[in-house]
Amino acid sequence: MVTVSTDPALLDVDAVHRWLSTDTYWAIGRSREVVERAIAHSLNFGAYDDGTQVGYARVITDRATFAWLCDVYVDPSRRGAGVGTALVGAVTAELAGLRVRRAMLATADAHEVYTRFGFTPLADPGMWMARSYEEGG
């Protein structure tokens, strides 16, 4: 049975860095220093099976009005076993408890997971803007 915790002391930072920097389409090559800094300044969710971390999700939030769900990752050996669902369920429950007004995310391939938890495409994507920076810049 998978359990989800927000205790940062339980995170296997080596695994999180390895997963994100070598096996994602959004964070390939992300440095260990950047992963550590992101963890330090975010609300983190680890999914664990018998003490071994099998998944990770990170939320950037002011804990009052807004949240950005990112870096959701499930170990390849555990995909399809409900780990992602457990992570997103824990995230949405935590954010509901914080009473944030809006939570957002971006995904290229997991829309069905997030739709089950109330995420929908932007009603008016034309009003949203973004600016990109080089990593660390």
C-alpha positions in Angstrom: 0.0 0.0 0.0 1.3 3.4 -1.0 1.4 6.2 1.6 1.9 9.9 0.7 3.8 12.3 3.0 4.7 16.0 2.9 7.6 15.4 5.4 10.7 16.7 3.5 12.9 14.6 5.8 11.6 11.4 4.2 12.4 12.5 0.6 15.1 10.5 -1.3 16.6 13.5 -3.0 19.0 11.2 -4.9 16.1 9.4 -6.5 14.1 12.6 -7.1 17.1 14.2 -8.9 17.8 11.0 -10.9 14.2 10.7 -12.0 13.7 14.4 -13.0 17.1 14.9 -14.6 17.2 11.7 -16.6 13.6 10.5 -17.2 11.3 13.4 -17.8 10.5 15.5 -20.9 10.5 18.7 -18.8 13.6 18.5 -16.6 16.2 16.6 -18.5 19.6 17.7 -17.3 18.3 19.6 -14.3 21.2 20.0 -11.8 21.2 18.5 -8.3 21.6 22.1 -7.0 18.4 23.2 -8.7 16.5 20.2 -7.5 17.6 20.8 -3.9 16.7 24.5 -4.2 13.3 23.7 -5.6 12.6 21.2 -2.9 13.7 23.7 -0.2 11.2 26.3 -1.4 8.2 24.1 -2.3 5.5 21.9 -0.7 6.8 18.4 -1.5 4.9 15.1 -1.7 6.6 11.8 -1.5 4.8 8.5 -2.3 6.3 5.5 -0.4 5.8 1.8 -0.5 7.3 0.0 2.6 9.6 2.9 3.2 10.9 3.2 -0.3 10.1 6.3 -2.3 8.2 5.4 -5.5 6.8 8.8 -6.5 7.2 12.5 -6.1 5.2 15.7 -6.7 6.0 19.3 -5.9 3.7 22.3 -5.4 4.8 25.9 -5.6 2.3 28.0 -3.5 1.7 31.0 -1.4 -0.5 28.7 0.8 -3.4 31.2 0.5 -4.5 32.0 -3.1 -2.5 30.1 -5.7 -0.6 26.8 -6.4 1.3 25.3 -9.3 1.6 21.5 -9.3 4.7 20.3 -11.0 7.4 17.6 -11.2 4.9 14.8 -10.7 6.8 11.6 -11.3 6.2 7.9 -10.6 9.0 5.3 -10.7 8.6 3.3 -13.9 8.3 0.1 -12.0 5.2 1.4 -10.2 3.4 3.1 -13.1 -0.2 1.9 -13.5 -0.4 0.9 -9.8 -2.2 4.0 -8.5 0.8 5.9 -7.3 0.1 8.9 -9.5 -3.5 8.9 -8.4 -2.5 8.8 -4.7 -0.1 11.7 -5.2 -2.5 13.9 -7.0 -5.2 13.0 -4.5 -3.0 14.0 -1.6 -2.0 17.3 -3.4 -5.6 18.3 -4.1 -6.7 17.5 -0.5 -3.8 19.5 0.9 -4.6 22.5 -1.4 -8.3 22.3 -0.5 -7.3 22.5 3.1 -5.2 25.6 2.4 -8.3 27.0 0.5 -6.2 28.3 -2.4 -8.4 29.8 -5.1 -6.6 28.3 -8.1 -4.2 25.5 -8.8 -2.6 25.0 -12.2 -0.4 22.6 -13.9 1.0 21.7 -17.3 1.1 18.2 -18.8 1.8 16.8 -22.2 0.6 13.3 -21.5 -1.4 12.8 -18.3 -4.6 14.8 -18.8 -6.8 11.8 -17.7 -5.1 11.6 -14.3 -5.7 15.3 -13.5 -9.2 15.5 -15.0 -10.3 13.0 -12.3 -9.3 15.6 -9.7 -11.1 18.5 -11.3 -8.4 20.0 -13.4 -9.7 21.4 -16.7 -8.2 23.2 -19.7 -8.0 27.0 -19.2 -11.4 28.7 -19.9 -9.6 31.7 -21.5 -6.0 30.7 -22.4 -5.7 34.0 -24.2 -5.4 35.9 -20.9 -2.5 33.9 -19.6 1.1 34.8 -20.4 4.5 33.3 -19.6 8.1 34.4 -19.7 10.9 31.9 -19.9 14.4 32.3 -18.4 17.5 30.2 -18.8 17.9 27.8 -15.9 19.4 29.7 -12.9 19.0 33.1 -14.8 
